[in-house]
Amino acid sequence: MGKVIIHATMSLDGFIAGPHDEMDWVFKYDDDGIANEVMEETGAVVLGRRTFEISLKNNQLPYGGMVRVPQFVVTKEAQDTKTIGGLAFTFVTEGVESAVKQAWHPYCSVRAFDCLTI
C-alpha cells in the first residue's frame, strides 16, 4: 500500500533558503544507498510554489532532478501543467490535501517536500 512521507529540509537557524534565496545545498545528493532506495520508491512529489520557483531560479530541479516522477506544486495561482527537464509539474490550487490526493497511487510513496510553504 502506498504511503505519504513528509520531508522538509532546513538549516539549524530555521531557514530553508539563504538570504539571497540560495537553496543549492537542499538539492545536492550523493550516491547513498538509503537515499537511493527512498528515491526509487517515490512515485510523486508534492512541493510548495516557493521551493519550485527558487529551484528554477537557481537552474535546478527538486531533488536535483533525480526523482523522475510527477511533481505537484501547491500554489494559489492557477497555471497549466509544465514540463521542465523531462519532469511534469502540475499546479494545484486547492491545497495540500488535494495535491496529495492527486499524487497518491496505491503502489508507491508520495514525497511531500516543503509543501506547507505556499
C-alpha positions in Angstrom: 0.0 0.0 0.0 1.3 3.5 -0.8 2.2 6.0 1.8 2.8 9.7 2.2 6.2 10.7 3.5 6.7 14.3 4.7 10.2 15.7 4.1 11.4 19.2 4.8 15.0 20.3 5.0 16.2 23.4 6.8 19.3 24.7 8.3 19.8 24.9 12.1 18.7 28.5 12.1 15.3 27.5 10.9 15.6 28.7 7.3 15.3 26.7 4.1 16.7 29.4 1.7 19.7 31.6 2.3 19.5 35.4 2.4 19.6 35.5 -1.5 17.3 32.5 -2.0 20.3 30.1 -2.1 19.0 26.5 -2.0 21.7 24.6 -3.8 22.5 22.7 -0.6 19.0 21.4 -0.5 19.2 19.7 -3.9 22.6 18.1 -3.7 22.5 14.4 -3.2 25.5 12.0 -3.3 25.3 8.3 -4.1 23.8 7.0 -0.9 22.1 3.6 -0.5 19.3 4.7 1.7 18.7 7.9 -0.2 18.7 6.0 -3.5 16.2 3.5 -2.1 13.8 6.3 -1.0 14.1 8.0 -4.4 13.3 4.7 -6.2 10.2 4.2 -4.0 8.9 7.7 -4.5 6.0 7.8 -7.0 5.2 11.5 -6.9 6.5 14.7 -5.2 4.4 17.5 -3.7 6.2 20.7 -3.2 5.4 24.4 -2.5 5.4 27.2 -5.0 8.4 29.0 -3.4 10.6 25.9 -3.4 9.6 25.3 -7.1 10.4 28.9 -8.1 13.7 29.1 -6.2 14.8 25.8 -7.7 14.2 27.1 -11.2 15.7 30.4 -10.5 18.9 28.6 -9.5 18.6 26.4 -12.6 17.9 23.3 -10.6 15.1 20.7 -10.2 13.6 19.4 -7.0 15.8 16.6 -5.6 18.4 17.5 -8.2 16.2 16.0 -10.9 17.0 12.5 -9.5 13.3 11.7 -8.8 11.8 11.3 -12.2 8.2 11.2 -11.2 5.2 13.6 -11.5 5.6 16.8 -9.4 2.6 18.6 -7.8 3.2 22.2 -6.9 0.9 23.7 -4.2 0.1 27.3 -5.2 -2.5 30.0 -5.1 -2.0 30.8 -8.8 -3.6 28.5 -11.3 -1.2 27.5 -14.1 -1.2 24.9 -16.9 1.0 21.8 -16.4 4.6 22.5 -17.4 7.3 20.0 -18.4 10.7 21.1 -17.4 13.8 18.9 -17.7 11.6 16.0 -18.6 9.5 16.3 -15.4 5.8 17.2 -15.4 4.8 19.9 -12.9 1.1 20.1 -12.1 -0.1 23.2 -10.2 -2.7 22.6 -7.5 -4.7 25.5 -6.1 -7.0 23.5 -3.8 -4.4 23.0 -1.1 -2.0 20.3 0.2 -4.7 17.7 0.8 -5.9 18.0 -2.9 -2.3 17.8 -4.1 -1.6 14.6 -2.1 -4.9 13.1 -3.4 -3.9 13.8 -7.0 -0.4 12.4 -6.5 -1.3 9.3 -4.5 -1.1 5.9 -6.0 -1.7 2.7 -4.0 1.7 1.1 -5.0 4.1 4.0 -4.4 5.0 6.6 -1.9 4.2 10.3 -2.3 7.1 12.6 -1.0 5.7 15.9 0.2 8.6 18.3 0.1 8.2 21.7 1.8 4.5 21.6 0.9 3.5 24.0 3.6 5.3 26.9 2.2 2.9 28.3 -0.4 
